[in-house]
């Protein structure tokens, strides 16, 4: 099977303003595999799953070679078999039990934000909540004082808005370099402090490893940068889309309020239909055939999670939210490189909905919710809501 090469503008021209379903249909229309400029797009569920199951053919490490010139992102920029060594250490640190231990702190942080705008009868979900809370969650995970939030937000925003995770290190702007260096110095200082004053947190746990299992400072900093670049604007985007759905569907909102057990499946459906990660990059290590199309070796590939989520096991509910369906989405990727922070992200989303509804059960959209596009992450520029002051 042959495929045409589409111009670079094709991806940017996706009609996101008309809704995610229209955008997904547009991105699927050229076929299960096609080229946009120099990048091969795999849009089908089976094609994406094939690539995820064959990391020897679709390298994550090589896809991030440009980033590695600046800092090696651990573990996404590492392929098997070394990748398994990192995940063996990290998976328990990001597992459900560790996330459960953060629950009280995360709820308190959410309530603090909601307390600021609940009496006003209005808020912008992005500026007032979803922009700040995920960064606080990362500081909590790292075991860093929340007093650092304002400057941490400034550095992170400068990095994320200036470059996406797959391009850092390639023609990077001076502002991104400056923010990256400031954050790098800050994290290095915090690591030195934790070496002499360890706590009950992820960074202290990694620093406690010894012998052949010990990590270098460069490895720890690489992990920190990955969590920051891949775990902040993604959760910000998902929170925004979750509350956008609920603001415009009162019946659905009250179903969740009346039956909180529906919140986890709602979160999964938001991640499937409105997931913040359109796709993840790979680089082919050999000629490989996908869905009847031959992709040459050393080709840049984008695994389109957003389109794949509407096919395969989800084809019968492709564009509809179904709270009774078993979660089979690829919003957190798949295979050996499945998202390290999936348990934290799910908890942040669930707690946000629970705490928001505990204080503000009725709310409505009060202005335009503009989707940021084109971008490496789906997200909302703003989401104004109004409600009775409380």
N, C-alpha and C positions, 0 to 999 in steps of 0.2 A: 504494500500500500504506500502511495506517495502522499505527501502533505505539503501545502503551500506555506511559504514564509510570510507572515504578516508583519506590518510595520511596528516599530517600537510603541507607537501611539495607541495601538489596539487595546492594550491592557488599561492604559489611563483613560480611554474613552468608554469604559464599561459604565452603563447607565445606573450608577449607584444611587443617584438622586431619586430614581423612580422606584427604589426598593431593592432589597437584597435578592429577591426571586428574579426580578428582571435582569439584574446584574449577573446572576449565576447562569441564567439561560443564555445570555450573551456570551459568556466565557466558555460555555459548553458547545456552542453552535459550530465552531470550526472542526470539532471532532474530539476524540479521546486523547489524541497526541498531535500537537502542532507547534510551529515555531513562531515566536514573537521576537523579531530581531535576531540576536544570537542565542536566545534562551528557548529551550524546548519545554513546552507546557504539557504536563500529564494531568488530565482533568477527570478521568474515569476512576471509579472506586477500585476496580480490579487493577488498573494500572498503577495507582498510588500504592495499593497494598503490595504489589509485586516489588516495587522499588524499596518499600520499607523493609520487606523480608530479605532483601539482597543488598546489604550494605557494602559487600565486596564489589558490586557493580555500580552502586550509587553511593559515592563517598560523601559523607558529611564533612569530614576533615578537610578534604581538598576544596570543598565549596567555600570554606572559611579561610583559605590561604591568605587572602588579603587582610583579614582581621588579625591573623597570626603574626603579621609583620609588626603589629602594635602590641597585642597581648593574646595569648592562646586561651580561648574560651573553653573552660573545663566543665562538662565532658563532651559538649556538642561538637567540638573541633577535634575529637579523638575517635578514631575508628577501632573496631575490634582488631586484635584481642585486648589491647591496652584499655579500651573503653570499659570493659567488664570490671577491671580492677578499680576504676573510679566509682562505678555504679555500686559495687559491692560495699564500699564505704558510705556512699551518699544516700542510697535508697532508704536505709533505716532512719537517717537523719531527717528525711523528708516524708517519712511514713505517717500513717494516721495517728499513732500514739504520740509522736513528737508534735504534730499539729494540734492534737487535743490539749496538750499542755499549754499551748498559746491561747486557748479559747478565751479565758477571762480577760487577758490583756487586750485582745482584739475587740471584744465586745465593749470594753471600757473606752477604747479609742473611737469606735463608731458612735457611741453615745455622746462622747465629747463633741464630735463634729455636728451631730444632729441637734444637740442642745444649742448650738450657735444659730441655727436658722429656723428651728421649729417655732419659736415665738414670733417670727417675722411673717409667717404665712406664705413664704416663697423661698425658693433656692434654685441654684444652678447645680444640678447633680455633678457635673464634671468639675467645675471650679471649687465647689463647696464640699465635695465628698469623694468622688471616685478618683480624683487627681491626688489627693492627700493620703487617703487610707492605705492603698497598696504600698506606698513608700514607708509609712509607719510600720506596716507588717514586715517589710524587709529589714528595717532597723531592729525590730523585735527579734526576728529570726537570727540576725547577726549578733544580737546582744549588745547593741549600741544605744546610748542614751537618746531618748526622743527629742531632747533639746537641740539635737543636730538637724532636725527635720527641715527648717527653712533653707539652710545652705545646701543640704543634701538634695532637696527639691530643685534648687536652682541649677546645680551641676547636672542632675539627671535629666531635667528638661532640656538643657543645652545640648546634651548628647543625643537623646532620643529624637528631638525635633530636627536635629541637624544631620543625622545619618541613621540609616536602618542597620540592623544587626549584621546583615550580610555584606555591607559595603564599608564598614569602619576600617580605616587604614588605606582605602583607595580614594585618592583625591579628596581627603577630608578637609573640611573648612577649618579655619584658624579658631573659630569659636568652639567647635567640637573638640579640637586638640586642647584648647585651654581648659575647658570643663573636664575633659578626661584626665588631664594631668593633675588638676586640683583634686579630683575624686581619688585618683591613684595615690597621691600623697596622703590624703586623709585616711584612706583605708590602710596604708602602710603604717601610719602612726597608731591606728587603733590595734593593728596586729601586734605591734611592739608592746602596747599596754596590756593586751590580753596574755602575752607570754608570761608576764610577771603577776597579773591579776586575772586568772581565768574565771569564767562564770559557767552557768548552765545554759549554753547556747551553741549554735552550730560552729562558729569560728573556734571557740574554745575546744570543742570536741575534736576538730580536725587538727588543731595545734597539739593536742595531747597524743596523737599518733606517734609512735616511735619505731626505731629500727628500719627495716625495709619498707614498712607501711607509711613512714613519715612523708609529709608533703613539703615541698619547698614553698617559700613565700610567693614565688611567681605562680605556682599552681593555685594557691589559695586566692590570690588576687584575680586569676583568670576565672575561677568559679564565681567570685563576687561580681565581676563585670557581667558574666553571663546572666546571673540572677537579676541583676539590675536592668540589663538591656532587654531580656526576654520575659521578665516577670512583672514589669510595672505598667507600661502602656497597654499590655494585653489585658490585664485585670481591669484597668481603668475603662477600656473599651467594653468589656463584657458586662461590668456593672451598669454602664450607660445604656446598653441595649436591653438589659434585663428590666430596668426601671422604665424605659421607653415603652416596652411591651405592656407592662403592668399599668402604666399611666393611661394607656389608650384602650385597655380592655378591663373595665371594672368587674365584669363577671369572673374573669380569670383571677384577678387580684383577690377577690373575696373568697374564691375557692382556696387559694393558698392561705389566707388568713383563717378560714374556718377549719382547714385541714393542713397543718404545717408539714405533714408527711409528703405532701405534693411538691414542696420546695425543691428537694434534690432532683426529681425528674424534670421539673421546670428548668433548673439550672442546666441539666444535660441538653435539653432541647434548645435553650438559648445558645449553648456552645455549638450545637449542630447547625442551627439555622442562621445564627448571627455571630458565629465565632469570630474572635478578633484577629485570628491568624489566617490570612488568605492562602498562603502557601509557604513551604520551606524549601531552601535551596539544596541541591546536590550536584555532584560532578561525576559523569560517567567515567569508569576506569577501563572500559572496553566497549566495542560495538555491541549494542544490546537492542533486541526487538521488544517493543511494548505495543500491545494492541495492534499488531500487524505493521507497525512503523519502525524502521531501523534508525536508532539514534546513534550517531558516531561516538567513538571514544573521545574523552576530554571535552565533552559538551556540557555546558551549563544547563541544568534542569530545574524546573520548579514543580514540586509536588503540590497540586492545587487541592488542599484539604477542603476548601470551601465548596467546591463543586462535587468532590467525591462524597461529601456528607449527604448529598441528595440522591445518591445512587446506591447500588448494592442492596444491603439489608433494609435500607431506608427508602427504597424506590416507591413503595406503596404509600408513603406519607412524605414524599419528596419535599413539598413546600408547606406542609402543615404541622403545627405543633401538636404532639400527641403525648400526654402525660402518662399514658398506660404502656407505652412502648419501652422495650428493653434498650438501654443505651448501647449503641454500636457506632457512635460517631468517632471521627478521627480528629476532633478539635485539639487534642493533645498529641497529635502525631501518632506514631506507632512503631513497632519493631524495637530494636535495641536503643534507638534514640528517642523513645517516647518521653514526653515532657517530665523532667525531674520534679517540677513544682506543682504537679496536677492536684495533689491533695491539699496544698496550701491554697491554690486558686479556688478550688471548689468550696473550701471553708470560708474564704473571704466573701464569695458570692452568696453563700447561704446565710452567713451572719449578717451581711448587709441587708438582705431582704427581711430577715427576722427582726432586726433592730429598727429598721425604717418603719415597718408596719406596726411594731409595738408602740411607736410614738405617733406615727402619721399614717393611719389606715386608709384615708381617702385623699387623693391628690389627682391632679390633671395637668396635662401639658399646657404651658402658658406662652409658648412661642416656638419658633422653628428649631428643630433639632437637625443640625447640619452634619452630615457624615464627612469625615476627613478622607479625601480621595483625590488623586492616587496617593497611596502610602503603604509602607510595609506592614502596617497594622490597621485593621478596621477600627474606627473609633468615632465618637461624636465630638464635635468642636464645643458644643454646649447642649444642655438639656434643661431648659427652664420649666419648673413646676410651680404650681400654686395650690394652696390648701388652707384650711381654717387654722389660724394661729393656735398653737397648743404648748 
